[in-house]
Amino acid sequence: MEAKSDSLPEIFIERNQLFEELWQEHLKELAAKPRTDITITLDIGDGKPSTITGKAWESTPGAFLKDVPKEISADIVIAKIDDKELWDLNRPLEKDCKVSYLPFNHPEGRDVFWHSSAHCLGEACELEFGCLLSHGPPTPQGFFYDMAIPNGRAVLPSDWAPLDKKAAQIFKERQSFDRLEVTKENLKKMFA
């Protein structure tokens, strides 16, 4: 078996640095957005929607979970805006809207959870193998990640335990999932 990668390849370091630069630009743009009052209808699925006032570009669906019973909030994976658009729990709301919450046992909640899990698997594979990631979607059975490992090596059953350990470490770090919309040009810089 080949030696494991002890440090990130330069291409990953450069990608992460560019992400951080773009993230800081995003935060500056977000800080400049007007914080106007917005009306939010919260629907936690109990048949009793409530209306609250929030701030555009500041209030997040996740912030409202503190007022939701723990037996409901513990299973929430993603929010849904106006019964149409999936919305990250830490993503600021932009205008008046209805916010509902999807747990893991909802098909869309499950897909989001597994898609996020695929990203954690991808990070574990990058750290373990120094591989290049390709495609990592949710599936009806779970998730996977296509990748190119140096020297054409394949993932073997003997790799599963180290990958599981690496993924567990990533989960323990409680890393955030940060949504960042970037230009095609910057995407090419990050991933081409």
trRosetta pair geometry for C-beta under 8 A, 3 or more apart (Angstrom, degrees):
i j d omega theta_ij theta_ji phi_ij phi_ji
1 156 7.8 -117 -107 40 108 142
1 158 6.9 -111 -83 105 141 136
2 150 7.9 -159 152 82 169 105
2 151 7.2 148 -74 46 153 144
2 153 6.4 -84 2 -83 135 160
4 128 6.0 -63 -144 -161 107 58
4 129 7.6 -71 -138 -80 69 39
4 162 7.4 -132 -92 174 140 151
5 8 7.4 66 148 -96 126 29
5 9 7.3 -59 -152 -40 139 83
5 127 6.8 -158 77 174 112 36
5 128 6.8 105 33 144 98 15
5 129 6.4 52 -6 140 118 7
5 130 3.9 137 -76 -42 150 105
8 12 4.2 -108 180 81 115 128
8 13 5.3 139 102 -53 121 83
8 16 7.7 15 145 -4 166 136
8 126 7.4 18 -124 149 93 104
8 127 7.3 -48 -84 -107 83 64
8 130 7.6 154 -145 -112 42 83
9 12 5.3 94 62 6 74 101
9 13 7.4 -141 102 -4 39 89
9 130 5.1 96 -32 -153 114 107
10 13 5.5 -56 -148 37 38 114
10 14 6.2 37 156 -18 70 105
11 14 5.9 -53 -148 38 29 111
11 15 6.4 33 151 -21 62 106
12 15 5.5 -51 -146 36 34 115
12 16 6.2 32 155 -18 66 106
12 126 6.2 129 -109 179 144 126
12 130 8.0 -122 -17 -140 134 68
13 16 5.9 -56 -148 38 29 109
13 17 6.4 30 153 -20 64 106
14 17 5.7 -54 -146 36 31 112
14 18 6.4 30 155 -17 65 105
15 18 5.9 -58 -150 37 29 109
15 19 6.4 32 152 -21 64 105
15 190 4.8 88 -139 -156 90 71
15 191 7.0 73 -122 -68 128 54
16 19 5.5 -49 -147 34 33 115
16 20 6.4 35 154 -20 64 103
17 20 5.7 -54 -150 35 32 111
17 21 6.5 33 151 -18 65 103
18 21 5.6 -51 -148 35 34 112
18 22 6.2 29 155 -13 67 108
18 186 6.9 176 165 -163 123 94
18 189 5.9 -170 -145 120 165 117
18 190 5.6 -144 87 -88 136 87
19 22 5.8 -61 -148 43 29 107
19 23 6.0 34 153 -25 67 108
19 180 7.0 138 -155 55 84 163
19 190 6.7 81 -60 -122 86 128
20 23 5.5 -51 -142 34 30 115
20 24 6.5 32 157 -20 63 102
21 24 6.0 -55 -153 33 29 109
21 25 6.7 30 149 -16 63 105
22 25 5.5 -51 -151 36 36 114
22 26 6.3 42 149 -23 66 103
22 180 6.0 97 120 176 114 138
22 182 5.7 -1 -170 -101 154 118
22 186 6.3 102 -88 -174 143 150
23 26 5.4 -51 -150 33 34 116
23 27 6.5 35 152 -20 65 102
23 178 6.5 27 -123 137 123 149
23 180 5.9 -75 -90 -95 75 141
24 27 5.7 -49 -148 33 34 113
24 28 6.7 36 152 -19 63 102
25 28 5.7 -55 -153 34 33 112
25 29 6.5 32 151 -17 66 105
26 29 5.7 -56 -150 38 32 111
26 30 6.2 33 152 -21 66 108
26 180 5.7 -111 -51 -129 161 93
27 30 5.5 -52 -144 37 32 114
27 31 6.3 37 155 -23 64 104
28 31 5.7 -52 -148 33 30 113
28 32 6.7 26 153 -18 62 107
29 32 5.9 -61 -155 35 32 110
29 33 7.2 48 147 -40 63 93
30 33 5.8 -37 -160 2 39 116
30 57 6.2 175 -166 -173 75 105
30 92 6.9 133 -157 18 117 144
33 56 7.0 -115 142 124 114 95
33 57 3.7 -167 101 -125 135 167
34 56 6.6 22 96 81 74 123
34 57 7.0 118 69 18 40 138
35 55 4.6 -1 -171 -175 92 118
35 56 6.2 -179 -141 63 35 72
35 57 6.1 -106 -92 64 63 102
35 58 5.4 33 -128 -21 106 131
36 55 7.2 146 71 -152 26 64
36 56 4.9 13 53 18 77 123
37 53 5.5 -18 -162 -170 106 112
37 54 7.5 135 -156 75 56 33
37 55 6.7 -48 -100 -99 42 57
37 56 7.7 12 66 -11 5 88
38 53 7.2 145 72 -159 40 60
38 54 5.3 -30 65 70 92 83
38 55 6.8 113 16 -144 92 9
38 56 4.9 106 -34 -60 124 81
38 59 7.1 -140 54 38 113 133
38 93 6.3 -146 84 115 154 120
38 94 7.9 123 -84 110 161 25
38 95 5.8 179 -128 -171 132 26
38 96 5.0 -158 -166 -71 89 53
38 97 7.4 9 161 9 127 78
39 51 6.2 -8 -173 -168 98 106
39 52 7.8 156 -155 81 53 35
39 53 6.3 -37 -100 -103 56 64
39 54 7.9 144 -108 24 10 78
39 96 4.6 16 53 -127 82 102
40 51 7.1 152 81 -154 45 56
40 52 5.3 -24 66 66 97 82
40 53 7.3 144 18 -116 87 14
40 54 4.9 31 -12 2 131 121
40 59 6.9 -123 -37 123 150 148
40 64 7.5 -138 125 -71 145 150
40 93 6.6 49 -94 126 123 177
40 96 7.2 -151 -70 -146 48 51
40 97 6.2 0 -120 64 72 70
40 98 7.6 134 -167 -110 56 24
40 99 5.8 4 -173 -1 106 115
41 49 5.3 16 177 173 100 124
41 50 7.3 165 -154 84 57 33
41 51 5.3 -28 -99 -96 69 76
41 97 7.4 -124 32 117 80 40
41 98 4.3 -27 70 -111 109 75
41 99 7.0 167 80 22 52 65
42 49 6.4 164 80 -157 47 70
42 50 5.1 -12 55 61 101 84
42 51 7.6 -179 14 -86 75 24
42 52 6.3 24 -14 8 115 111
42 64 5.8 -153 -105 164 136 148
42 99 5.5 -20 -109 68 60 99
43 49 4.5 -27 -89 -101 81 98
43 98 6.2 20 -6 180 118 103
43 99 7.0 174 26 86 74 47
43 100 4.3 -28 76 -95 106 88
43 101 7.8 -169 89 7 64 72
44 68 5.3 168 -115 -128 144 115
44 69 8.0 123 152 25 153 85
44 72 5.7 56 174 152 118 154
44 100 7.6 178 -84 -143 23 63
44 101 6.0 5 -126 26 62 119
45 72 7.3 178 52 -146 110 127
45 100 7.0 91 -54 -159 82 101
45 101 7.1 -94 -16 58 109 85
46 72 7.7 -64 -51 -87 109 155
49 98 7.5 -33 -146 -142 139 105
52 64 7.3 166 48 -118 152 122
54 58 7.3 -168 165 79 90 88
54 59 3.2 -31 -177 -21 124 171
54 93 6.2 58 104 54 144 135
55 58 3.9 -4 95 52 115 124
55 59 5.1 137 47 -24 64 96
56 59 7.6 -24 -69 26 16 96
56 92 7.5 80 170 157 42 110
56 93 6.6 -95 -124 103 50 77
56 94 5.7 38 -156 -166 95 32
56 95 6.2 27 -112 -78 116 40
57 92 4.9 49 -159 139 30 145
57 93 7.8 -93 -42 78 25 47
57 94 6.4 48 -63 -112 68 59
58 92 5.6 46 -22 -135 10 124
59 63 6.1 -119 -158 54 64 140
59 64 7.7 46 -179 -45 103 100
59 92 6.5 97 60 -148 39 75
59 93 5.2 -25 85 31 91 111
60 63 4.7 106 59 -8 81 101
60 64 7.8 -152 94 -4 53 81
60 89 6.5 72 155 155 111 50
60 90 5.4 -1 -166 -147 155 30
60 91 6.2 134 -132 64 101 30
60 92 5.6 -69 -77 -91 81 45
60 93 6.8 173 -104 -17 32 80
61 64 6.1 -59 -163 31 40 109
61 65 7.5 54 144 -37 65 95
61 79 3.6 -48 176 -58 173 157
61 87 6.0 115 -13 105 140 115
61 88 7.9 168 40 106 116 37
61 89 5.2 -101 83 -134 98 55
61 91 7.5 14 15 55 99 75
61 93 7.1 107 -45 -57 74 104
61 99 5.0 -176 -112 -160 102 135
61 101 7.1 158 173 -88 121 90
62 65 5.6 -37 -162 3 45 119
62 79 7.7 -117 -47 -33 62 122
62 89 3.4 82 -64 160 105 97
62 90 5.2 -10 13 -71 145 56
63 66 6.9 -33 176 2 46 107
64 67 6.0 -52 -176 36 63 107
64 68 7.0 66 131 -28 75 105
64 99 6.9 110 43 96 153 149
65 68 4.9 -54 -150 28 53 119
65 73 4.4 120 -173 -138 102 122
65 76 6.3 -138 -115 45 132 156
65 89 7.3 -2 -24 -156 134 123
65 101 7.6 104 -94 -101 99 150
66 73 8.0 89 -74 -124 20 165
68 72 5.2 -99 161 84 107 116
68 73 4.3 130 91 -62 112 107
68 76 7.7 58 96 -34 156 142
68 101 7.5 22 -120 1 167 161
69 72 4.9 78 71 13 87 103
69 73 6.7 180 86 -6 38 93
70 73 5.7 -60 -126 46 32 103
70 74 5.7 43 171 -36 68 106
71 74 6.6 -34 -132 19 19 115
72 75 6.9 -81 -172 38 32 98
72 76 7.2 43 144 -45 69 102
72 101 7.6 97 156 84 103 141
72 103 7.8 -111 -167 -69 61 123
73 76 5.5 -39 -154 1 46 121
73 101 7.9 -42 -111 166 57 167
75 103 3.8 18 129 -142 108 117
75 104 5.7 -104 -172 12 89 91
75 105 7.1 -11 175 3 134 94
76 79 7.8 22 -179 -68 117 66
76 89 7.2 106 130 -91 115 133
76 101 4.6 -40 -127 179 118 125
76 102 7.1 100 -148 69 68 37
76 103 5.8 -66 -89 -91 39 66
76 109 7.8 -111 -157 -133 40 130
77 102 5.9 -52 54 98 93 83
77 103 6.3 101 -3 -157 92 26
77 104 5.4 110 -44 -71 128 63
77 106 7.9 -151 34 49 119 100
77 109 4.1 125 41 -162 130 91
77 110 7.7 152 13 -57 169 26
77 112 5.3 143 138 83 120 118
77 113 4.9 -75 -137 -60 142 98
78 86 5.3 -4 157 -162 137 101
78 87 7.0 139 176 61 86 44
78 88 6.9 -56 -135 -105 85 35
78 89 6.8 -127 -125 -42 37 86
78 101 7.6 160 89 -154 38 59
78 102 5.1 -11 66 55 84 109
78 108 7.0 -98 65 131 133 96
78 109 5.8 -166 29 -113 96 68
78 112 4.5 18 -34 89 139 175
79 86 7.4 130 80 -164 50 52
79 87 4.4 -42 82 72 101 97
79 88 7.4 1 30 90 96 11
79 89 5.9 127 -18 -90 103 60
79 99 5.4 -26 -167 -162 125 95
79 100 6.9 141 -163 76 69 40
79 101 5.6 -42 -107 -100 65 63
79 102 7.3 164 -112 11 14 83
80 83 6.4 45 136 -113 118 27
80 84 7.3 151 177 47 93 30
80 85 6.9 152 -159 76 62 38
80 86 5.8 -37 -102 -99 72 50
80 87 6.6 152 -107 15 18 91
80 99 7.6 139 69 -158 46 47
80 100 4.9 -22 60 67 97 93
80 101 7.4 -174 15 -84 80 14
80 102 5.8 73 -26 -30 110 111
80 108 7.3 61 -77 103 124 151
81 84 6.5 -44 88 57 70 80
81 85 4.7 -20 55 64 101 95
81 86 7.9 169 12 -101 82 1
81 87 4.7 70 -27 -29 108 137
81 93 7.5 156 -110 -124 127 95
81 97 5.0 -22 -160 178 98 141
81 98 7.0 132 -164 72 48 59
81 99 6.3 -19 -102 -100 64 63
82 85 6.8 32 50 19 92 90
82 97 5.4 -89 -46 -153 93 92
82 98 5.2 109 -92 43 48 92
83 98 6.8 5 -22 84 80 129
83 100 6.9 45 -80 13 64 134
86 102 7.7 -49 -121 19 93 142
86 108 6.4 -155 -86 171 121 124
86 112 6.5 -176 -165 -79 144 131
87 91 5.7 -129 -179 65 82 126
87 93 7.7 38 179 -94 150 74
87 99 7.5 -83 63 -127 141 91
88 91 3.9 96 63 -17 98 111
88 177 6.9 -145 -136 98 128 105
88 179 5.4 -161 -9 -23 151 128
90 176 6.8 -28 28 -160 167 119
90 177 7.9 149 33 68 123 73
90 178 7.8 -59 89 -105 132 61
91 179 5.8 3 -89 32 119 137
93 97 6.1 -144 -158 33 121 128
93 99 7.3 -77 -89 -70 134 124
94 97 8.0 64 55 -25 67 131
102 106 4.4 -105 -163 65 94 146
102 108 5.3 -51 -168 84 163 101
102 109 3.7 -162 138 -63 99 104
102 112 7.4 104 91 19 127 136
103 106 5.6 112 57 -3 62 97
103 109 5.2 78 94 160 25 173
104 109 5.1 -130 -95 130 19 115
104 110 5.6 76 -176 -85 61 67
104 113 5.3 19 -118 -28 91 158
105 109 6.9 9 44 73 32 131
105 110 7.0 41 -119 -56 13 106
106 109 4.0 80 60 9 93 112
106 110 6.7 -165 81 -11 44 84
107 110 5.7 -54 -145 35 29 112
107 111 6.4 29 157 -19 63 105
108 111 5.6 -51 -147 35 34 112
108 112 6.4 35 154 -18 65 104
109 112 5.8 -55 -149 36 31 110
109 113 6.3 31 153 -19 65 107
110 113 5.7 -56 -147 37 30 111
110 114 6.2 22 158 -12 66 109
110 138 7.4 140 128 -173 74 148
111 114 6.0 -59 -144 42 28 105
111 115 6.1 32 155 -23 65 107
111 138 4.5 174 -149 73 65 158
112 115 5.6 -52 -144 35 29 112
112 116 6.4 29 155 -16 63 105
112 138 7.8 -46 -31 -35 14 150
113 116 5.8 -57 -152 38 29 110
113 117 6.3 31 149 -21 64 107
113 138 8.0 82 69 -101 56 137
114 117 5.2 -49 -143 36 36 117
114 118 6.4 47 152 -27 64 97
114 138 3.6 98 94 -118 118 108
114 139 7.5 -117 147 30 148 51
114 142 5.8 -174 -138 -171 127 42
114 143 4.2 173 173 -47 95 115
115 118 5.6 -47 -154 27 33 115
115 119 7.1 35 147 -19 60 98
115 136 7.7 116 -151 119 60 86
115 137 6.6 -26 -108 -153 88 47
115 138 4.7 -67 -56 -33 73 104
115 143 6.8 177 -82 -110 30 134
116 119 5.6 -50 -158 29 38 113
116 120 6.9 38 146 -17 66 100
116 177 5.9 -66 -129 -78 112 152
117 120 5.5 -51 -154 34 39 112
117 121 6.4 42 147 -19 67 101
117 142 7.8 -75 92 -177 141 84
117 143 5.4 151 85 33 103 150
118 121 5.4 -50 -149 37 36 114
118 122 6.3 42 149 -24 65 102
118 136 3.8 159 160 159 121 107
118 137 6.7 110 -60 49 175 2
118 138 6.7 -133 -24 -66 129 59
118 143 4.0 -124 -67 168 100 135
118 144 6.9 5 -121 60 109 19
118 145 5.6 147 -169 -64 89 94
119 122 5.3 -48 -148 33 34 117
119 123 6.6 37 152 -19 64 99
119 136 6.7 141 -69 106 48 143
119 177 7.2 100 76 -115 156 110
120 123 5.7 -49 -150 34 34 111
120 124 6.5 36 150 -19 64 104
120 167 5.5 86 142 -146 105 91
120 170 5.1 160 -156 109 96 139
120 171 6.5 38 -153 -64 150 81
121 124 5.6 -54 -150 37 33 113
121 125 6.3 32 152 -19 67 106
121 136 6.9 179 72 -149 109 133
121 143 6.9 173 11 109 143 115
121 144 7.8 -94 105 -154 158 26
121 145 5.2 -176 107 -8 114 129
121 163 7.4 34 -147 173 78 116
121 167 6.1 -3 -93 -100 56 127
122 125 5.7 -56 -147 37 31 110
122 126 6.4 34 153 -21 65 102
122 133 4.7 35 -152 -109 114 147
122 136 5.3 -79 -58 -57 121 165
122 145 4.8 175 -78 -125 82 156
122 147 7.4 161 -129 -75 77 122
123 126 5.6 -50 -148 33 33 112
123 127 6.4 28 155 -14 65 107
123 170 5.6 125 93 -119 130 151
124 127 5.9 -59 -149 41 30 108
124 128 5.9 20 157 -14 67 115
124 163 5.2 97 140 -160 128 75
124 166 4.0 130 -145 107 97 114
124 167 4.4 -40 -63 -66 151 75
124 170 6.0 -108 -65 -14 90 139
125 128 5.8 -58 -134 44 29 106
125 129 5.6 -22 -178 27 68 114
125 131 5.3 -42 148 42 100 129
125 133 7.0 115 82 -83 125 97
125 145 6.2 -153 5 91 152 141
125 147 5.5 -149 145 -46 147 170
125 149 8.0 -100 -179 -85 104 97
125 155 7.7 -57 -122 -85 112 129
125 163 6.8 14 -77 -128 68 115
126 129 7.2 -75 -122 57 13 75
126 130 6.9 43 -171 -113 52 22
126 131 6.1 -110 -97 53 47 72
126 133 6.7 -49 -64 -36 102 109
127 166 5.7 179 81 -165 126 135
128 159 7.3 111 153 -166 143 106
128 162 6.1 127 -131 127 129 112
128 163 5.8 -58 -33 -93 167 74
128 166 5.5 -119 -58 -25 109 167
129 147 7.4 106 78 131 141 142
129 149 4.7 -60 171 -128 138 103
129 150 7.1 -176 165 17 86 86
129 153 7.3 -153 -149 81 121 125
129 155 7.8 -82 -60 -86 150 87
130 149 7.8 91 71 -149 66 67
130 150 5.9 3 90 -15 108 122
131 147 4.2 48 146 164 138 125
131 148 6.0 163 -166 78 90 43
131 149 4.5 -46 -98 -94 111 60
131 150 7.1 -131 -94 -14 59 68
132 147 6.4 158 79 -163 44 76
132 148 4.6 -6 56 54 99 100
133 136 6.5 -28 -174 -29 117 121
133 145 6.0 -47 -141 -179 102 117
133 146 7.5 107 -167 84 58 57
133 147 5.1 -38 -107 -104 50 93
134 145 7.6 136 50 176 69 71
134 146 4.1 -50 65 97 117 103
134 147 6.0 -169 5 -88 88 35
134 148 6.9 84 -40 -18 113 87
135 145 7.2 170 87 -151 43 50
135 146 4.5 24 47 31 86 117
136 143 6.7 41 176 174 80 105
136 144 6.6 -139 -135 100 64 45
136 145 3.8 -4 -101 -105 109 81
136 146 7.0 -145 -65 22 63 63
137 143 6.8 -147 109 -138 35 82
137 144 7.6 3 56 51 59 73
138 142 7.3 -120 -152 144 70 25
138 143 5.0 -49 -110 -89 52 94
139 142 6.0 4 57 59 93 46
139 143 6.2 165 12 -91 82 34
139 144 6.7 21 -11 2 127 96
149 152 7.2 43 77 161 80 5
149 153 4.4 -76 108 67 126 89
149 154 7.1 177 36 -82 136 16
149 155 7.2 152 -38 -52 146 72
150 153 6.7 15 77 14 54 109
155 159 5.0 -115 -161 68 76 148
155 160 7.9 90 165 -65 106 67
155 163 7.6 19 -151 -45 123 150
156 159 5.0 109 56 -6 67 101
157 160 5.7 -27 -163 -7 47 118
158 161 7.5 -45 -174 22 42 100
159 162 5.9 -66 -161 48 52 106
159 163 5.7 49 147 -23 83 112
160 163 5.7 -61 -146 41 29 110
160 164 6.0 31 157 -23 67 108
161 164 5.6 -52 -143 35 30 113
161 165 6.4 32 155 -20 63 104
162 165 5.6 -52 -147 36 33 113
162 166 6.3 34 154 -19 66 105
163 166 5.6 -53 -146 38 33 111
163 167 6.2 33 154 -19 66 106
164 167 5.7 -53 -145 38 29 111
164 168 6.3 34 153 -22 63 105
165 168 5.7 -52 -148 34 30 113
165 169 6.6 33 151 -21 62 103
166 169 5.6 -52 -154 32 33 114
166 170 6.6 35 148 -20 64 103
167 170 5.5 -51 -150 34 36 114
167 171 6.4 36 151 -18 67 102
168 171 5.7 -52 -147 37 33 111
168 172 6.3 38 151 -24 64 106
169 172 5.6 -53 -148 33 31 115
169 173 6.7 36 151 -24 62 102
170 173 5.8 -53 -157 27 32 114
170 175 6.4 -42 -176 5 79 125
171 174 7.4 33 169 -70 43 47
182 186 4.2 -98 169 84 119 129
182 187 5.7 148 96 -54 112 78
182 190 7.4 67 96 -8 162 140
183 186 4.8 94 56 9 81 98
183 187 7.0 -137 99 -5 44 86
184 187 5.4 -52 -148 34 34 116
184 188 6.5 38 153 -21 65 101
185 188 5.9 -54 -156 32 29 111
185 189 6.8 29 147 -18 63 104
186 189 5.3 -49 -149 34 40 114
186 190 6.2 36 153 -18 68 107
187 190 5.7 -60 -147 39 31 109
187 191 6.0 -27 173 27 69 111
187 192 7.7 79 124 -27 66 97
188 191 7.0 -83 -128 57 20 73
188 192 4.3 -4 -163 -6 68 135
189 192 7.2 -5 -53 32 13 98
